[in-house]
């Protein structure tokens, strides 16, 4: 019986984010499950939209479950977190002596010591199992995947949707690829693409990404995938990459060449879709309700602080009669609301903890609803997972038409339950504002196709002149029509 060691360690690192990612954040969870070990993975992973879940459901072999963990995207992963988690994975693999290994990774993890943390993980696992044991890994569509990843891994699969509704499917494809590798040698091909694509332009809801990903199934190879890259990462390998696998080396290489050329040919179609926050709100007022406004540059799911007040101020300044916003990361405001109790009116200061992005917003608010922040997601991406966001409060800003949901843990709003946790039904409101980049669309398109992207300062700039890159490899174009790095 073939024995497969399985583990997952995920983080999307924004090297410009103003806070580190500690071991505690992997241990406590948030929108995803907490750090889970051993046989408990069978129960925790069952039915979730997580690559390891899909792999475990599809894998016909005996599995050695090690651990799975994830932390909300943020700054550099602390050394103790990286060494502790990777050390546990590698030691268990060494002790168990598996016939194959599957790793559920992200592809954009960075530590101060490792620009390409996933390549370091793969290298340590390869050293533990030797050259002949197949290693397959799945990665996020936003991975910044280096040549080292392509060289060390025997097989790679990547998400093909953004919003990421196919995480479990990607794990299942990894299982299929591993099965093939166990009995058939496969040639691999890989290429980097010298273009950094704005995160909002990577959505597979729009062209050209929609068409690029659709073309993958038309290629005459066993497996092909695209990583679009994660822009707010000042590392040499930031940007898109392409993978292909096939018994025929020429076919694999031809597929990679074709996809890489198609990405560059589509350069000027990658539209970030942003408009100034005040203009965005003003336009929303002219459209049929409900209108959904995203705040992508303060998306916690891309390392944003989750507490900027730019869009909130635009709502107030435009005197909107009915708007709801979720979720503003503000533990102090949530604690004050819980201390005051439902029905109380309080003087409060909202958000703005990082003055490089926004200022705090003083307000008088009525505490309308309180929650412990524990609830089940129901949308296409997170559905089935349980959130643990700490104390949450619904605050009506007196003298305005704005209601704000404040929470105690950072988490992007990619699910309508981020409103319903405090009794707000998004479809009942004229303007619905979400701290998210693109993932929200999977659930919110169910209530409206009137979706706007507001530009307000945050830690995830979608125009790259706002990012002080210093370490990109030379010749990478900074966005469609942008300058070349190192020039």
Protein Blocks (a to p, Z undefined) as FASTA:
>chain_A
ZZdddddddddddfkbcbdcdfklmmnommbccddehjllmmmmgopacfklmmmmmpmb
dcddfbdcdddddddddfklmmmmmmmmmmmmmmnopabdcdddfhlaccfklmblmlmm
mmmmmmmnojmlccdddddfkbccdfklmmmpmbdcddfbdcdfklmmmmmmmmmmmmmm
mmpccddddddddbdcdfklmpckbcfklmmmmmmmmpccfbdcddebjfklccfkgccd
dddddfblklmmmmmmmmmmmmmmmmmmmcghiacfklmmmmmmmpccddddddfklgfk
nopaolacklmmmmmmnopabdcddddddfklmmmmmmnoghiacdddeehilmklbccd
ddddddfbdcehiacdfbfklgoiacdebjadddddehiabdcdddfbdcddfbfklmmm
nopafklpfbdcdddfklmmmmmmmmoccdcddddddfbdfbfklpccfkbcehiaeheh
iacehZZ
